[in-house]
Amino acid sequence: KEAGREAVNIRVGVRDIYRLDLFSTCDELRWTETIGLESRGSSWICSGLDAVLIVPTATGPRRCPVTAVHKLSDDEIKALDRKVRP
C-alpha cells in the first residue's frame, strides 16, 4: 500500500511488513492493486539499491527505483493507519 508519495509498504509472508522508500514519486501506486519487485544484481534485496518497484500502467510497466528498505517493528505495524497497511 502507498505510504506517501515516495514510499510503499509491502507484506512479506504472514507477519512481516517492509517500507520501501522510493527515489522519486510513483503516482501510479495510488491506482494499482498489484506491484512487482525486481532485485538488481543478485536474488537478495538487502538495501534499497538492490531493488526496483515495477508498477503496471496503461502504457506499460513503470519502474520506480528503491532507495531504502526498512522492516517495520510490531509497534510500527500497530501504529500504521489502516489505509497504508498492506
Secondary structure by P-SEA (a helix, b strand, c coil): ccccccbbbbbccccbbbbbbccccccccccccbbbbbbcccccccccccbbbbbbccccbbbbbbcbbbbbcaaaaaaccccccc
